[in-house]
Amino acid sequence: MRDLLIYGNSPGRWLGAGATLLGAILLMYVVRRVVMTRLERAAMRTATQVDDFGVDLLRRTKFLFVLALAVTAAAHALVLTTDVREMISNVVVVVVAIQMIIWGNGLVAFFIDRYSRRHGDGTGGVSPTTVAALSYLLRFVLFIIVLIVALSNLGIQVTALVTGLGVGGIAIALAIQNILGDLFGALSIVLDKPFVVGDSIAVDQFDGTVEHIGLKTTRLRASSGEQLIFSNQDLLKSRIRNFKRMHERRVILNINVVYGTPPDVTERVPGIITEIVRAQPNARFDRSHLRRLGESAMEFETVYYVTTPDYLVFMNTQQAVNFAIVRRFDEAGVAIALPTRVVMVRERGGGNGPSSASRDAAIAAAGA
């Protein structure tokens, strides 16, 4: 009985290998159940998603993967030929690669779900199609990496494969560089979030509300009603103004007062404007000064802020300030200067004074 050999191993070795196989399967099963139970309890008590992710990974762990690890452990108790060990090793590599892809899919799904939950609307202000496409892209990259690593462990020379993929990738990238530029532009918009759906933005001389962020284009609804379509690559190269993220609006108010206004009345102008601005419920006064003595009028400059980005409130506040200035200036005897141009026309060979036609032309120009 001691001399009995089965495929080069004694019955005792086979029994030991079988015990190792069953013990490894049982041990990993028990550990998996215990750890999963503890993580599930912890997940119910905490608001963090990390423990939920751990539970999901354990659930994604396949029995075939556990069996492959147990077979590897049992094989060390046996005397096997090189061919058999190589075959077992190759099978284990394939099984591990499959399990890595399954875990990687879970990791990608976890981050996509976490991103969606964090931004509340399920997409972070981006088209669901865009988020799904980016998810597929991450899974594809993961699959390629796992495939190359698995082939390398199987003893296949992947240098030529990687080189071919690199050359082919460069050729494809050059052929579709505009599409790839828009695709990575969409990725930049998703991650960096210079704007989201619903934001009011201005791009160069165009402005509108963001309606859709896609893989290749972003679409805006213009204030005049038409739809504006920008490629993501060109959009990120432009200077974008996001009005929705504005906290307040700055107003510069320029008023010209005619010369000849009494000095004491002129000195009251900044105070009058200050009182008017401070009386507005949505305005924050900054300054008001006689900026300079111009060629035809005294130029006053006032700066104040409308404390809300709402455009209707902004216009209502400006209107209230302008109406109040007209009323208070009329009460104080302050005349607002108007653009005036006087043209003097003299006849050739005429006398010292202007002709009647010249006087009429000057009067008409002054009243214009």
C-alpha positions in Angstrom: 0.0 0.0 0.0 2.9 2.3 0.8 4.3 1.7 -2.7 1.0 2.5 -4.4 1.2 5.6 -6.5 -1.6 7.4 -8.3 -0.3 9.8 -11.0 3.0 9.9 -9.1 1.5 10.6 -5.7 0.7 8.3 -2.8 -2.8 8.0 -1.4 -1.7 10.0 1.6 -0.7 12.9 -0.6 -4.0 12.8 -2.4 -5.9 12.7 0.9 -3.8 15.7 2.1 -4.4 17.6 -1.1 -8.2 16.8 -0.9 -8.2 18.0 2.8 -6.4 21.1 1.8 -8.8 21.8 -1.1 -11.9 21.3 1.1 -10.3 23.2 4.0 -9.4 26.2 1.8 -12.9 26.3 0.3 -14.5 26.1 3.7 -12.1 28.7 5.2 -12.7 31.2 2.5 -16.4 30.6 2.6 -16.6 31.2 6.3 -14.4 34.3 6.1 -16.5 35.6 3.3 -19.7 35.1 5.3 -18.3 36.6 8.5 -16.8 39.6 6.8 -19.9 40.2 4.7 -22.2 40.0 7.8 -20.0 42.5 9.7 -19.8 44.9 6.8 -23.6 44.7 6.2 -24.2 45.5 9.9 -21.7 48.4 9.7 -23.3 49.7 6.5 -26.7 49.8 8.2 -25.3 52.0 11.0 -23.2 54.4 9.0 -23.9 56.8 6.2 -20.6 56.2 4.4 -20.6 54.2 1.2 -17.2 52.6 1.6 -18.6 49.7 3.6 -21.4 49.3 1.1 -18.7 49.0 -1.6 -16.9 46.3 0.5 -20.1 44.3 0.7 -20.7 44.7 -3.0 -17.2 43.4 -3.8 -17.7 40.4 -1.6 -21.0 39.6 -3.3 -19.2 39.9 -6.7 -16.6 37.3 -5.6 -17.4 34.2 -7.6 -17.1 30.6 -6.3 -15.0 29.8 -9.3 -12.4 32.2 -8.0 -12.5 30.7 -4.6 -12.1 27.2 -6.1 -9.1 28.3 -8.2 -7.3 29.6 -5.1 -8.2 26.3 -3.2 -6.9 24.2 -6.2 -3.6 26.3 -6.2 -3.2 25.6 -2.4 -3.9 21.9 -2.9 -1.5 21.6 -5.8 1.4 22.4 -3.5 0.7 19.2 -1.5 1.2 17.1 -4.7 4.1 16.2 -6.9 3.0 17.2 -10.3 4.7 17.4 -13.7 5.7 20.7 -15.2 3.0 20.5 -17.8 0.2 19.9 -15.2 1.5 22.7 -13.0 1.6 25.0 -16.0 -1.9 24.0 -17.0 -3.2 24.7 -13.5 -1.4 28.0 -13.4 -2.9 29.1 -16.7 -6.4 28.2 -15.6 -5.9 30.1 -12.4 -4.6 33.1 -14.3 -7.7 33.1 -16.5 -10.1 32.8 -13.5 -8.3 35.6 -11.6 -8.5 37.8 -14.7 -12.2 37.2 -15.0 -12.6 38.0 -11.3 -10.6 41.2 -11.6 -12.8 42.4 -14.4 -15.9 41.7 -12.3 -14.3 43.6 -9.3 -13.3 46.4 -11.7 -16.8 46.7 -13.0 -18.0 47.0 -9.4 -15.4 49.7 -8.7 -16.5 51.7 -11.8 -20.2 51.3 -10.9 -19.4 52.5 -7.3 -17.7 55.7 -8.4 -20.4 56.5 -11.0 -23.1 55.9 -8.4 -21.2 58.0 -5.8 -20.8 60.8 -8.3 -24.5 60.7 -9.2 -25.6 60.8 -5.6 -23.2 63.6 -4.7 -24.7 65.8 -7.4 -28.3 65.0 -6.6 -29.8 64.9 -10.1 -28.3 61.5 -11.0 -26.0 63.0 -13.7 -24.2 65.9 -12.1 -25.8 68.2 -14.6 -24.6 66.1 -17.5 -26.5 64.0 -20.0 -27.1 60.4 -18.7 -25.9 59.2 -22.1 -22.6 61.0 -21.5 -22.1 59.5 -18.1 -23.0 56.0 -19.4 -20.5 56.4 -22.3 -17.7 57.4 -19.9 -18.5 54.5 -17.8 -18.2 52.1 -20.8 -14.9 53.8 -21.7 -13.5 53.2 -18.2 -14.6 49.5 -18.3 -13.0 49.1 -21.7 -9.7 50.5 -20.5 -9.9 48.2 -17.5 -10.5 45.2 -19.7 -7.5 46.0 -21.9 -5.2 46.3 -18.9 -6.4 43.1 -17.4 -6.2 41.3 -20.7 -2.5 42.4 -21.3 -1.5 41.4 -17.7 -3.2 38.0 -18.1 -1.6 37.3 -21.4 1.8 38.2 -20.0 1.3 35.8 -17.1 0.3 33.1 -19.6 3.7 33.4 -21.1 2.6 35.1 -24.3 4.9 37.9 -25.5 2.7 41.0 -25.3 5.5 43.4 -26.4 4.5 43.1 -30.0 0.8 43.3 -29.1 1.3 46.4 -27.0 3.4 48.0 -29.8 0.7 47.1 -32.3 -2.0 48.5 -30.1 0.1 51.7 -29.6 0.7 52.2 -33.4 -2.9 51.4 -34.2 -4.1 53.6 -31.4 -2.0 56.5 -32.7 -3.3 56.0 -36.2 -6.9 55.9 -35.0 -6.3 58.9 -32.8 -5.0 60.9 -35.7 -7.9 59.9 -37.8 -10.6 60.8 -35.2 -8.7 63.5 -33.3 -11.6 65.9 -33.5 -14.0 63.3 -32.1 -11.5 62.4 -29.4 -11.0 66.1 -28.6 -14.8 66.5 -28.1 -14.9 63.3 -26.1 -12.2 64.4 -23.7 -13.8 67.8 -23.6 -17.0 66.1 -22.4 -14.9 64.3 -19.8 -13.4 67.7 -18.7 -16.8 69.2 -18.4 -18.1 66.2 -16.3 -15.1 66.3 -13.9 -14.3 70.0 -13.7 -17.9 71.3 -14.1 -17.3 74.8 -15.5 -21.1 74.7 -16.0 -24.0 72.3 -15.6 -27.3 71.9 -17.3 -29.5 74.9 -16.4 -26.7 77.4 -16.1 -26.9 80.7 -18.0 -23.5 81.2 -19.7 -21.9 83.5 -22.4 -19.5 82.1 -24.9 -17.7 84.9 -26.8 -20.6 87.0 -28.3 -23.2 84.3 -27.7 -25.2 83.6 -24.6 -27.9 81.2 -23.5 -29.0 78.5 -21.0 -27.3 75.1 -21.1 -29.8 72.5 -22.2 -27.7 69.4 -23.0 -24.1 68.3 -22.5 -23.3 65.4 -24.8 -20.3 63.4 -25.9 -19.5 65.6 -28.9 -21.5 68.8 -28.5 -23.0 71.1 -25.8 -26.3 72.8 -26.7 -27.6 76.2 -25.4 -31.0 77.8 -25.7 -30.3 81.4 -26.7 -32.2 84.3 -25.2 -33.7 85.0 -28.6 -35.1 81.4 -28.7 -32.9 79.5 -31.1 -30.6 76.6 -30.1 -26.9 77.2 -30.1 -24.6 74.1 -30.7 -20.9 74.1 -29.7 -18.4 71.3 -30.0 -17.0 70.5 -26.6 -13.4 71.1 -27.8 -14.2 74.6 -29.2 -16.3 75.4 -26.1 -13.5 74.8 -23.7 -11.1 76.8 -25.8 -13.4 79.8 -25.5 -13.8 82.3 -22.6 -16.9 81.2 -20.8 -18.9 83.5 -18.4 -21.2 81.7 -16.0 -23.9 84.1 -14.9 -25.6 81.6 -12.6 -22.6 81.5 -10.3 -22.6 85.3 -10.0 -23.2 86.4 -6.4 -23.9 90.1 -7.1 -23.8 92.6 -10.0 -21.6 95.7 -10.2 -23.2 98.9 -11.6 -21.2 101.9 -12.8 -23.5 105.0 -13.0 -22.1 108.0 -14.9 -24.0 111.3 -14.7 -23.0 114.6 -16.3 -24.1 117.9 -14.6 -24.1 121.2 -16.5 -21.6 123.9 -15.8 -23.2 126.9 -14.1 -24.7 124.8 -11.3 -24.1 126.6 -8.0 -21.1 125.1 -6.1 -23.1 124.3 -3.0 -25.7 122.4 -5.1 -22.9 120.6 -7.0 -21.3 119.4 -3.7 -24.7 117.9 -2.7 -24.8 115.6 -5.8 -22.7 112.7 -4.4 -24.7 112.8 -1.1 -28.0 112.7 -3.0 -26.9 109.7 -5.1 -25.6 107.9 -2.0 -28.9 108.3 -0.2 -30.8 107.0 -3.2 -28.7 103.9 -3.6 -28.7 103.1 0.1 -32.5 103.3 0.2 -32.8 100.4 -2.3 -33.4 97.0 -0.5 -31.1 95.0 -2.9 -28.3 97.5 -3.4 -24.9 97.9 -1.6 -23.3 101.3 -2.0 -19.6 101.6 -2.8 -18.7 105.1 -3.8 -19.8 108.3 -5.5 -17.4 111.1 -6.7 -16.9 114.0 -9.0 -14.7 112.0 -11.4 -13.5 114.9 -13.5 -14.3 118.2 -15.1 -15.1 117.4 -18.7 -15.1 119.5 -21.7 -18.8 120.2 -21.6 -20.0 119.0 -18.2 -19.0 117.9 -14.6 -18.8 114.1 -14.7 -19.9 112.2 -11.6 -19.2 108.5 -11.2 -21.1 106.2 -8.8 -20.4 102.5 -8.1 -22.9 100.2 -6.3 -23.7 96.5 -6.3 -27.0 94.7 -6.7 -26.7 92.0 -4.1 -28.5 89.3 -6.1 -27.7 87.8 -9.5 -31.3 87.9 -10.5 -31.5 90.0 -13.7 -35.0 91.2 -13.1 -34.1 92.5 -9.6 -31.0 94.1 -11.2 -33.0 96.0 -13.8 -35.7 97.0 -11.2 -33.0 98.4 -8.9 -31.4 100.3 -11.7 -34.8 101.7 -12.7 -35.6 102.8 -9.2 -32.3 104.5 -8.8 -32.7 106.4 -12.1 -36.2 107.5 -11.3 -35.2 108.7 -7.9 -32.2 110.6 -9.3 -34.4 112.4 -11.8 -36.9 113.4 -9.1 -34.2 114.5 -6.5 -32.2 116.4 -9.0 -35.3 118.3 -10.1 -36.0 119.2 -6.5 -32.4 120.3 -5.8 -32.1 122.3 -9.1 -29.5 120.1 -10.6 -29.6 120.0 -14.4 -28.3 116.9 -16.2 -26.1 117.9 -19.1 -27.0 116.8 -22.7 -24.5 116.3 -25.5 -24.3 119.6 -27.3 -22.4 120.7 -30.4 -22.2 124.2 -31.8 -21.2 124.7 -35.5 -20.3 128.2 -36.7 -20.5 128.8 -40.4 -19.0 132.0 -42.0 -19.4 133.2 -45.5 -16.3 133.7 -47.7 -15.4 137.3 -48.0 -18.0 138.2 -45.6 -17.9 140.9 -42.9 -16.8 140.6 -39.3 -19.9 139.0 -38.0 -21.7 135.8 -39.0 -24.4 136.0 -41.6 -28.0 135.3 -40.8 -27.7 131.8 -42.3 -24.7 131.1 -40.1 -26.7 132.2 -37.0 -29.6 130.0 -38.0 -27.3 127.0 -38.5 -25.6 127.5 -35.1 -28.9 127.8 -33.4 -30.2 124.6 -35.1 -27.1 122.7 -34.2 -27.2 123.8 -30.5 -30.8 122.7 -30.2 -30.0 119.2 -31.7 
